[in-house]
Amino acid sequence: MSHTDFRVIINGGGPVGLLAAHLLTAAKIKYVILEKSSTVAAEGGACIFLQGSTLRVIEQLGFLEQLIALSTPMEFKEDRMIGGKTCRRTEVGSLWMNNHGYPCLYLPRKALVGFLRDSLQNHGETIRLNSNISDIKTGANGVRVFLNDGSVENGSIVLGCDGTYSHTLRTAQKLAQENGLQTQGLSTTRHIQTLYGYAPYPGRGEIGTLYEARSSPLGAQSCANAETVIFVLARRLPKARIERKHYTEEEKQEFVDAWRDKPIFADVTFGEIWKKSQWSILTDQETGFSDLWYHDRIVMAGDSVTSMESFAGMGFNIGAMHVVSLINGLEELIDREGSSPPTSSLTNVFETYRAQVEKPSRNAIDLTTKAVDGTTWPSWLSYMIDQYVFPLVGVRNIMHQVFSKDIIRYGQLVKFLPKEGTKTGAVAWHFDP
């Protein structure tokens, strides 16, 4: 069947939206990306970790080697007390290779987004910048997306990849409530305030090692490539809150002062790194799971429906699982029913997509919460688990279970692309062993 009449309107030009565009290109399904900012590769952003479930999809798309060249393999994880004493050092590079056949890679968000944009066919024509959505109208045969500049985009479905504060999700929620459905959308809780940033590589500290500092209430992670050290510093809030907060420069400076004399990257103090910081932002990290993933011809993916703290590095990998599952279903549907499927058929695809990814998504949210607890110690129990249970059980054994078996193995291959050459490891893939 021809796919040429089916068109996906992607709201959000971040990593998940751009990966969705690559998958739609491979499926020969038309799309447009609507990005509210003036660029998709903006300055800043957290470090992105790429696990085997994502890398084998990248391999199917044909640009794994180029992405490896831009990235750094994570070989070690070094856990330290906040004063600099090493608690444990774990070799993790071989664990990922043995379990999945792929390394764990990391790179700055800007580098990943820039690569996904630049490797996208005709990206100058398929990405609309400065595109703020004012409304979405759904009908029996498609959707109409109204923009603040007065223009309208027509398509078959809307795919919301626009993050935790998703306009797409809010619109779907409003339409669902108008139709008598009770939904809370994505309700998030904030337990920690976090300073994200990066600076030039300081000349000390191992490239390829993830350094993690721990205490109560402070915790930090940092890693580097040959040019840049990327850091995320956390401080547990005295009390969890629901509302979003925008921090002032004075509050940011107070946060920086609390960290200034503490080593965060090997023996390099934050004060030394901060003096040359090139970008930073103080914000709260949210965690939450949406009760609404789709309505009518609107469907969401990534942080729009599963918001998680960053300390386990799973956010983009979960988003990748989402769009692979969804677009596998769309491609099969169009092949079976043609390029104008009814809303009822799309609903079946959306429901199957959610069912396939809900378990690893929930597991990832739970893992990230525990990872934050393991570095900021909200209780004596958290301290005892981190300092005594983890060494007894073994960090590699824990990572084997909670990363590989509970989350990563649920990643799917792209069904409409060749599978030859994709790798397997000791942990069998759930959907295509």
Summary of the structure (lengths in Angstrom):
residues: 433
radius of gyration: 21.4
end to end distance: 28.7
largest distance: 63.2
contacts: 1530
relative contact order: 0.17
helix: 39%
strand: 27%
